[in-house]
């Protein structure tokens, strides 16, 4: 009799434990997405259940970059070249659709070709062994604007600062010069091959001039003329890019930065760089303006 009772008790315990295990690793479920609309590059918070084993997050059929926050919360970036659709979280136990579609609403001032129509911060942090950083910018002409052939962007200065242990350190501070090349615009950076980037100088404003309208078929991709800077030792909170620019009618500008594994190995060598993100697009103005990108604070919900 005692043996039968013991077996029965064990059976109940096994059943309870199995039920608990299934509850902890059950099918995923999306309860809420926030926001519910925005441009490509938008950061979206997904709240649900059993998200901890997510292997993919999709907008329609487009793969999205994502980062798990907790079993009930993750953050994703709306992919480029995507359309309004439901968001799905995929785990080994199933696929969960959002209760309704995310509506993609891009700024009509941004042409179709750019990868992201709005600023974003990469939700996946740079690997711990990445020890350097480099600022960059993207300049293009808007061929929909009359007279775009004369569009240009003047860059007076660029600066990269990084916050380590609560203190800001200047890594690059350059004036009147940039490096870079002309890259494929359609498809957007479709190849790593580039043409030399022609530049002229505005002596009165101590600025470099990118005549983007003269090669409207290309992305004018530039970066700091200084060497890739080594990150200070300590606890890195993030970095900030600033550029003092003047944007003429028919031109657009976006700033961003990459973290790098080392200061010397080049791009395209297999995971040597990690994009931190990019700014919103900056548009024409008669005045000089400051274009800024920062990943300090990480993706903001």
C-alpha positions, 0 to 999 in steps of 0.5 A: 500500500505505501509503495502504491501511495509513493508511486501515486505521489511521484506521478502527481509531482511529475505531472506538476513539474511537466505542466510548469515546464510547458508553461515556462516554454510554451508557445509564444504570444504577442500581446502588444506592440508599441508604437503601432506605426512609423518609418523604416528603422523605427524601434518597436517594443514587443510585449508578450509571453514565452519570447525568450527562445525567439530565433527570428522576428519578422515584419511580414516576410522581412527579417528584422534585427531584434534583441531580447529584453526578457521572456515578456519583452523584446525590441526590434527594428522595422526593416528597410524596404518593408511594407505594412504587415503583421509582426511575428515572433518565431520560436522553436515552439511556434510562431506568434503574430501581432494582434494587428499590422504595423503601419509603415509611414516613411517621411516623403522627403526621403527618396526611395533608395536609402536603407533606413528612412529614419534614425535608429540605434542598433538594439544589439550592442557592440561586442565586448572585444570591439576596441575602436570607433569611427564616425561616418556620414551619407550624403545624397541628391534628391533627383525629384527636386528641380535643379538637384544637379547643383545640390551640395553639402558643406562640412566644416567639422566632424567630432566623435566623443564617447562616454566612459565611466560617466565622462566624455572623451573626444576621440576625433575632432576634425575640420575642413576635410573628410575621407570617403567614396562613391557607392552604389545607390540602387541597390543601396550599398549593393557592393563594397566597390566604390569610386573616388569621392571628389571634393572641393574646399570653401576657403571662406567657411573652412569647409569641404564641399560635396557636390552630390548633384554631380553624381546623383546616381551614387551615395557619397559615403564619407568618414573622419579623416583621422585614423579610427580611434581607440576607445578609452578603457572602462565602462562604455555608455556609448558615443556621439557624432556631431557634424557642422554642415550646410545643406543646399536644396536637393541634398540630404544628409545622415550621420552615424558610426561603427564600432570596430574590432581593431583600429587597423583591420579594414572593412569586409574582413568578416565581422570586423565592424558593428554599426551603432546606428544612424541619425534622422535625415537632415534636410536643406537649410539656408543656415549652418546646422549641427547633425547629430547621432548618439547611441548613449542610452541605447534603443529608447522605447 
